[in-house]
Every structure is written in C-alpha cells, then in structure tokens.
C-alpha cells in the first residue's frame, strides 16, 4: 500500500454513486476469496499477469469546469495529447471516432459541437458536418487563421473549451500517421446512446472506419469498443483481425435497450456475439465484484473506465481482482502507481494470504470512496 501514492484526493472524486450496505457487504465477502485472473503457479502461489493502462482520450479527458489543472492541460483527442501520453508507459490510448457527412472518420467525443455566433449558442450534430465544417471549429492548422469558437455543454452549463495547451482537431488517418507507434489504439466507435440507428447506416459507418484502419494500422495494435450493442456485434462480423469489446456503464444509467443496462447484460451480449471482452464503468464492478470472476470464467477480457480509475488504490484493487486493464485520465500518476505493482511482463509472485489481506484493505478503502 505504501508504494501507491494518491493521485487524486477522495474529496476530488466527483459523481461517484452511493453504495448501500449490501454493496459494502459484497465487497467485504469478495475480499475473503482468492482474486480471479491470477494464473496458477507452484506450491500454492499465484502469478499476477500483465496489467494494461490506457490513456483516456490520450493524456486524459478535459473537465473544463474542474479546479484540477491536470484535467485541462492538453486538448483531449488531439495529436498533441496522444503524443504527450506516449511519454509515459502506456499500452494504448483510447479515443472516440465518428464519421462526417462526407465519410471521413474523425476523432471527437461529443455528439454535438457548440460555438457562439452573433451572441447565440449554435449547436450542430458532428455527423451532420462535412470534414471542412468540422475543422472550422477551434484552433486552425494554418498560422494566422482563426476558427469558430469551441464550447462545451456540461449538464446545461455552457463553458469555453479552454485548455493550457490547445491543438486542432484531427482525423483517424492522421492519428495513424502522426502518433508515436509505441501506442496501441483503443478505437471507440462513437454513436449517440439515444438514437436508434438503421442497420445499413451502422454497416456503412463501420466499413468507412475499417477502410482507414486496414490501410494505415500496419503493426500497431488496435482494439475496437462501443456502447452501441449492434455496432459492436457488427464490427466483429465485419472483421476478425482486431478484438472487439462491448462498453457498458455497468448499470449506473438506464436506457431503453436492456443490453446497455448492466454488466450481466454486457456479459451475455459479449458471449452470444463472440466478442472479445467487456469494458465497464469501474463503479459497476465494485458494486457487483463477483461478476469479475464470471466474466473471466466466460473467457472474456475485462477492462474498466471512470473516475475511480484516477484513484491508485482502486486501480490496485482491480489489479488484484483480475481486471486486465484500466482507462485513466491521470496518466502520469496512474502509470507511476501501476509500475510499483509490477516487476515486468513476467509478473511477480504473491502468496494467497497476502492477496486476501491486501485486497480486503483496498476494497474497504474503495467502499469508503464510493460512499463519499
């Protein structure tokens, strides 16, 4: 525990779900069991496998209203952010890909892009824009050119997209060409969670993205993921070279499509669709820790994302539970903390009793964080 310094204070972790007594009891019970995801060794000992750290939107997503300068240091989903993330021992960077009206895969998270024009806030759906229209927002590529203002909507509050080091937007092709080849790409296939898409549209968008990947990936590792169940299933049917993961918030928000509403549903979808794994909001696995074992026993990989992954103790607990990787915003701090847990790709030996005691302590701390 001493080797894992706090990357972010408990009081700074916002929007964490409350946990009830049943959840706390579940965490306590789980801590008495051997962690899953540990390969069998000799003489009653276990070997901890490689643990993957993924940079969220590059060096970390922008939380523009935050007082923490680390969360608005580099423009998210930009070449600059991606290459700065490469300075740290990351395995992958994660970013969001949408396809413009004129069939160009671009990297941008939000479904809508906002700007101020003549004193009014103008909102446009990203996928309704041409590439040139999309590039007209924010910093421009040529010196002396000024783009449209770029704003962001946070739960009804409009804020300026102001970061310490800004950069222009980019395409997926540019990312393959300009980002340090040491980084794998976790490409999130971005769709609006509240839109029902026609099958033909999904197939077209995925084929446009696949064309760019096949022409540019070369030896770079690529993982696809999506919150859109049909997009994930279709991507697996359209190709078998790259792993496909289903993204889920683990039940922290409910949708009309039941497949999106729980880790159990995510597991069922991944199994039935022949997917390679699940990416869950971290709160979901701490509220239902036994599902980690169930997912692993189903021969699926499990990664997580979310605010809890900026807390080293929560990352350490997942490492012991058998989660295979975490998507993080505080890249420098979390890669440093994880490095303290590993001695290299060969893994380190730990005793079963040490596992139980350490995991119990960590899960108790995580329970306190979630209740804060």
N, C-alpha and C positions, 0 to 999 in steps of 0.2 A: 504493500500500500504506500509506503514512504516514497517509492520511486515514481509514483504518479502524482505530479503536481496539478493543482487546479488550474484549468484553462479558463474557466468562467465560474463566477460565484453562483451559488444556488439561487440567490435573490435576483440574479440577472437572467435566469432561465424563464422566459415568459411563455404563456399559453400552454402550460402543461396541464393535462387532465387530472382531476382529482381521483384518488383511488380510495375505494372503500375497504372495510375490514376484510372482506372476502379476498380482495386482491392482495392485500398485505399478507394474509394467511397463505395464499397461494405462493407468493414469493418465498415465504419462510419455509414452506414444505419443499419447494423446489430446491432450496439451498441444501437440504439434507440428502439430496440424491447426487449421484455422480454426474458431472457435467457431460452433456452429449457432445458429439463432434470430436471426441478425442480417440485417436486410433489406439488400438491395443498394443501394449509393449510387453516387456518381460517382467516376471516377478511382481505382478500386481501393480505395475506402474503404467502411466499413460504418457503419450506423446502429443503435445499441442501442435496442430498443423499450422500452416501459413495462414496469416490473417490479413485481409486486404483492406487498404484505406483508399477511399475515393474522394477527390476534391469536388465539392458541390458547386456546380456552375463554374468550375475552375478553381480559383483561390477561395471561393466562398460566395454565397448569395449576398446581395445587398439588402440590408434592412435600414432604409434611409432615415427612419424616424428614431433609430437607436442612438443612444449616447456612446455606445461602444464603437470607437473609430475603426476597429478591425473589420466590422461588418459593412463598412463603406469605404474601404481602402482602394480597391480595384473594381472597375466596372465588370459586373458579372457577365458571364457568357461572351467574353471578348478574347481575342487572340492574346492580348496583353495579360489578362487574368490567367489564361491557360498556361502560358509560358512562365509566368511567375510561379504558378503552382508546381511547375517542373523542377524548381529549385529544392523541393522537399521530396522525401522518399515515398511518394505516392505510387500506387499501382495503376490507377485510372483517374480520369476526370469525368464527371457527369455533366451533360448539358442537354438542352431541350431543342428539338428540331421540329420546325413547321415548314410547310411548303407554300410558297407565294402563289398568287393568282396566275403568274406566268411560269409556274412549275420549276421554281428554284428552291431547294432546301436551304433554309436559313436558320440561324441559331438565336432563339429568343424565347423567353419563358412565358410571358403573359399572353393571354388570348387576345387582349386589346392593347393598342398603343395609343397613348394620350399626348396631346400637345395643346398649347394655348395659342389661339388665333383671334386677333382683334378683341382681346379681353374675354373670350369664351373658351371653355374647355371642349376640345373636339376629340372624340373617341372613335377609333376605327378598328375593325377586326383585322388582325395581322394577315390572315389568309385571304382577305379581300384585296390586299395591296399587291402591286407589282414589285419586282425587286428594286427598281429605281425609286418607287414611292417609299418602300421600307427604308432604303438607305438615306432618304432625305431627312430622317429624324436624327437628332443628336449630333455628335462630333462628325465632321466630314473628313474624307480621305485626302483632299487636296488643300494645301495651305491657303488661307485667306477665305475659304468658303465657310459659310455659316448655315447650319442646318436648322430645321424646326426644333422648337423646344421639346424636351422629352420629360414627361411627367409620369407619376405612378399613382395608382389608386390603392390605398390601404383601408379597407373596410369603410369606404365612403369618404375618406380623407385624401385629398389630392396633395401630393408633395413633389417637389422638384427632384429629378434624378441627379443629385449632386454627390459625386464621389471625389476622393482625393486624387486619384489618377484615372482619368477618363480614357475611353477608346471608342472607335467607331464600331458599328455592328459588322457581322461577318456571315459568310455562307458556310455550309458544311464542307464544301470543296476547299475553301480557304483554310479551314481548320486542319484538314488532312495535309495540306501543302505547307503550312506555316508553323504548326505546333510541334514542339520537341518530340521526336519519335520515341522517346523513352516512355511516354504516357500512352496507356490504352484509352480507348474511348468507350464510355458508357453512354450510348445514344438513347435518350428518352424520346419516344415517338409521341409528340405532344398533340393532344386533342382536347377539346372543351368537354369537361365532365358532364355538362348539362345539355349537350346536343346529341340527338340521335342521328347517326351517320348511315348513309346508304352504303351497302357493301361495295358497289362499284367505285364509290369515292375513296373508301379506305384502301382498296386494292391499288387504285391509281397512285395515291399519295405514297404508299409503301414502295411501289415499284420505282417511283421517281427517286426516293431516298436510296433504295438498293443500288440503283444505277451509279450514283455518286460513290457509294461505299465500294462497290466492286471495282470501279475504275481507279480509286485512289488509296484504298486501305493498305495495299501491299502486305507487309508483315505486321502491321500494327494490330494488336488485339482489339476486338470490337465486341461489345455486349449491347443488345437491344433490350429496352424495357418500355412498358407503357401501362398507364392506369386504365386505358381503354381495352376492355377484355377482348373484343373482336379483333382489334389491331394486333394485340399480342398473338392471338391464335393464328391470324392470317400471316404474320411475319414468319412464324415457324413453318407454315405450309409453303411459303414462297421461297424459302431458302433453308439449308441445313448446315451451313458453314459456321454461322455465328450463334452463340447462345441467346435465348430469348427469356426474359424474366417478366413476370406479372407484378406490377406495382400495386400496393394496397395501403390505405391509411389504417388498416387493422381495426376498423370499426369506430374510429374517432369521429367520423362524419358519415351520414347515411345518404344513400342515393336510391333512385327508383330501380336501378339494376342491382339485384341482390348479389350478383357476383362481385360487386365492389364493396360489400359492406362488412366483411370480416376476414380474419386470417384463415378461418376454416374454409370459407368460400374460395379464397385465393388458392389454398392448397388443392381443393377439388378441381378448380379450373386448370391449374398447372399440371396436375396428374392426367386429367382427361384430354388435355390438349397437347400432351407431350412436351410441355415447356421445360426449361432447364432449372428454373428456380423462382423464388418469390423475393420481392423487396418490400419490406414492411416498415411503416412508421414505428419507431422504437418503442413508443408507449404501448403499442399493441402487443409486443412480445413480453413486456414486463407485466401487463395485466393478465396475460394468459401464457405463462412461461412454459407450460408443458407442450405447447404447440411447437416449440423449437425442436423437441425430440421427435414429434410426429412428422414434421416436415423433413427432418434429416432421415428418418426411417423410411420415408417415401422416396428416397434417393433424389431429393431436390436440394439445391443450394439455397441458402438464406442470407440476404443482406438487409441492412436497415438504414433508415434516414431519419432526420428530425432533430429538434433542439437538444434532446438528451444526448445526442452524439457529440455535442460540444462539452460534455462533462466527462473527464477522463475515467472516473470511477464507473460510470455507466458503460463506457466502452470496454473497460477491463472486465466487467461482469459479463458482457456479451461474448467477449473473447473466451471466457471460461465456460459459458453456456453452450458453445458450439456454433454461434453465429459466425459466418465466414467472412464478413466484411462490413464496414460502416462507411456511409457517405457523410462527410463532415464539412462544416464551414470554417472552423478554426484550424486550418491546415497545418500551420507551423506547430501549434501547441499539441494537437492530437497525434501527429506523426511522431513527435518527440516522445509523447507518453507511450505510444504503442511500441516504439523502439526499445523502451525499457522492459517491455514484456517479452521481447523476442531475442534470441541469440543468433538468428539466421533462419534460412529456409528449412534447415534440418529439424527445427523445433527444439524444445527443451523438455527435460523430464521433470515431472512433478509427482508427488505422492498423492494418493487418494484422500488421505486425511487433510493434507494441505489444501487440496481443491475445495473440500467441503467447508473448512473454516474460512478460507479467503472468500469464496463465493457467498457464503452466508453473510459475512460482514458487508460485502459490496452490495448485495441485494437489499439489505436493511437500509443502507445509505440511499440507494436509488429510490426505495419506497418513501423515504423522507423527502427527497427531491420532488417526487411526483405529487406529494401531498402539500407541498409548499405553495 
